[in-house]
Amino acid sequence: NAGVTQTPKFRILKIGQSMTLQCTQDMNHNYMYWYRQDPGMGLKLIYYSVGAGITDKGEVPNGYNVSRSTTEDFPLRLELAAPSQTSVYFCASRPPGTGVNIQYFGAGTRLSVL
Amino acid sequence: DAKTTQPTSMDCAEGRAANLPCNHSTISGNEYVYWYRQIHSQGPQYIIHGLKNNETNEMASLIITEDRKSSTLILPHATLRDTAVYYCIVRGADGLTFGKGTHLIIQP
């Protein structure tokens, strides 16, 4: 069982370039999340989705876009990369149900914008 | 969201029990306490959660005070592989709010 898979593992971008961070899960989870983690800090929520076709903003959505066309995939798009977006990005998912919020995380994508 | 307070870092000898405290004095009645950990260069990993009662699983035990204003995560026999940042989180829904956590260092 692969769980949550993120690609690529590492990427270096130039300022103004765009890229898509891929996230896929094979656990049939409805909920999916994107977080960023700056050095020495906790994770901050960028976007989340409660199911295919439904997305919502988290704490730090500016500069990012998401889509959720299938249950399995939740890509994160950076349109005009900026140095402030240098970070480690984590994707997570959780099964449906209310009250309990146990999330399963991918290994992360380390992004540098130079 | 209820805020949590954790020590910045802790040391524990290998083979001993590691006790990680967390204060969450503003927790509301329907909010769970969650513990996650993050080993260096990996994604966070769920450990355990609880509402009112103490909980135990194959990884750890969670002790919640009767007034629910604080809790303690216990790793009964710490190993070097338990060196990680441990996050105490109180959040009812949507995304998880991670603070800076406690950096637990297991000493050989």
Interface residues (C-beta under 8 A of the other chain):
Chain A: V4 Y33 Y35 G40 M41 G42 L43 K44 L45 Y48 G58 E59 F90 A92 T98 G99 V100 N101 I102 Q103 Y104 F105 G106 A107 G108
Chain B: N30 Y32 Y34 S41 Q42 G43 P44 Q45 Y46 H49 Y87 R91 G92 A93 D94 G95 L96 T97 F98 G99 K100 G101
